[in-house]
Amino acid sequence: MRRTQTQSAGEILQEIFSKPHIAAKLAEGRLPQVWAEVVGGHVAQLTESVRLENHVMYVRITSAVVRHEIFLRRDALTEQINAALGMKLVNVLIVK
């Protein structure tokens, strides 16, 4: 479809990045950064990996004590992560 009005590059990028599948991939890329913001620096240092598969977030933590604490707070953390991302990207948080 041809457009008759010119658009700025920012408007074009805004239109592209607002599409749901692209916005979800961008949010997935921000997941490790958002994890560190939500849990804090100490827990982020003890985190080995953060990955997302089919709306399930897997987090590997080296400390057993911290792992247990995160396990107990996993529902609240899931809500905080989704709020920080601005979309419901994570349905379940699994701590290993």
Helices and strands as residue ranges (DSSP letters): H 9-17, H 20-29, H 31-39, H 41-46, E 47-53, E 56-61, H 64-72, H 74-85, E 92-95
